[in-house]
Amino acid sequence: MFDDSRAAILPIPYLRTYTIPCFGNLSRIEYTLSVNAKDKLYHRAYKRFLARLVEARKQAGLTQVEVARRLGKAHSFVSKCELGERRVDFIELQQLAKMYRKDISFFRE
């Protein structure tokens, strides 16, 4: 475990760089969390993922309203996820995969 009070966050809009102590104080690892807005391959892959998300729901015979109700979320949650207006995190994907009776690998390319 590391003391996250030492982690440095640089104030760059929409880009966060984190510094994490590695092997004590001897070295550090830096990484950036972001999505390159110009990365066409990423966007194509995400569109395919969204299509699989809709396909899985329809194959399960569920409507967006039914899925939202089972998740305890607003209807707009499912709609926005399927349209790509809201990102689906891994935990949500696991919940949806279980509800749709699909393996996680179904949502990959």
C-alpha positions in Angstrom: 0.0 0.0 0.0 1.1 3.5 -0.6 0.3 6.8 1.0 -1.9 8.6 -1.5 -1.3 11.9 0.1 2.1 11.9 -1.7 0.4 11.4 -5.1 0.7 14.5 -7.3 -2.1 15.6 -9.5 -1.2 18.1 -12.1 -3.9 20.8 -12.9 -4.3 20.2 -16.6 -7.9 20.4 -17.8 -9.4 17.0 -18.7 -6.0 15.3 -18.2 -4.9 13.9 -14.9 -1.4 12.7 -14.3 -0.9 10.7 -11.2 2.4 9.9 -9.6 2.5 6.8 -7.5 5.4 5.7 -5.3 6.8 2.4 -6.4 9.2 0.3 -4.4 9.1 2.7 -1.5 10.5 6.1 -2.2 13.2 4.9 -4.6 11.2 5.3 -7.8 7.8 6.5 -9.0 5.5 5.6 -11.8 3.6 8.3 -13.7 0.5 7.6 -15.8 -2.1 9.7 -17.5 -5.8 9.0 -17.6 -7.4 10.2 -20.8 -9.0 9.2 -24.0 -7.5 10.7 -27.2 -10.4 12.5 -28.9 -8.7 12.0 -32.3 -8.1 8.2 -31.9 -10.4 6.8 -34.6 -9.6 3.2 -33.7 -10.8 3.8 -30.2 -14.0 5.4 -31.4 -14.8 2.6 -33.9 -14.2 0.0 -31.2 -16.4 1.8 -28.7 -19.2 2.1 -31.4 -19.0 -1.7 -31.9 -19.2 -2.2 -28.1 -22.3 -0.1 -28.0 -23.9 -2.1 -30.8 -23.2 -5.3 -28.9 -24.7 -3.7 -25.8 -28.0 -3.0 -27.7 -27.9 -6.4 -29.4 -27.5 -8.2 -26.0 -30.4 -6.4 -24.5 -32.6 -7.2 -27.5 -31.6 -10.8 -27.5 -32.5 -11.0 -23.8 -36.0 -9.7 -24.8 -35.7 -6.7 -22.6 -36.6 -3.0 -23.1 -34.6 -0.1 -21.8 -37.3 0.6 -19.3 -37.1 -3.0 -17.9 -33.3 -2.9 -17.7 -33.4 0.4 -15.9 -36.0 -0.9 -13.5 -33.9 -4.0 -12.7 -30.9 -1.9 -12.1 -32.8 0.6 -10.0 -31.8 3.4 -12.4 -33.7 6.0 -14.4 -34.6 5.0 -18.0 -32.3 7.7 -19.3 -29.3 5.8 -17.7 -29.7 2.9 -20.1 -30.5 5.1 -23.1 -27.5 7.3 -22.5 -25.2 4.2 -22.1 -26.5 2.7 -25.4 -26.1 6.0 -27.3 -22.6 6.5 -26.0 -23.5 9.7 -24.1 -22.5 8.0 -20.9 -19.6 5.6 -20.4 -20.2 2.1 -19.1 -17.8 1.1 -16.4 -16.7 -2.5 -15.8 -18.9 -3.1 -12.8 -22.0 -1.9 -14.8 -20.9 -4.1 -17.7 -20.8 -7.1 -15.4 -24.3 -6.3 -14.1 -25.6 -5.9 -17.6 -23.9 -9.1 -18.9 -25.4 -11.1 -16.0 -28.9 -9.6 -16.7 -28.5 -10.4 -20.5 -27.1 -13.8 -19.8 -23.9 -13.1 -21.8 -20.3 -13.6 -21.1 -18.2 -10.5 -20.8 -16.3 -11.6 -23.9 -19.5 -11.1 -26.0 -19.0 -7.4 -25.7 -15.5 -7.5 -27.1 -14.8 -7.3 -30.8 
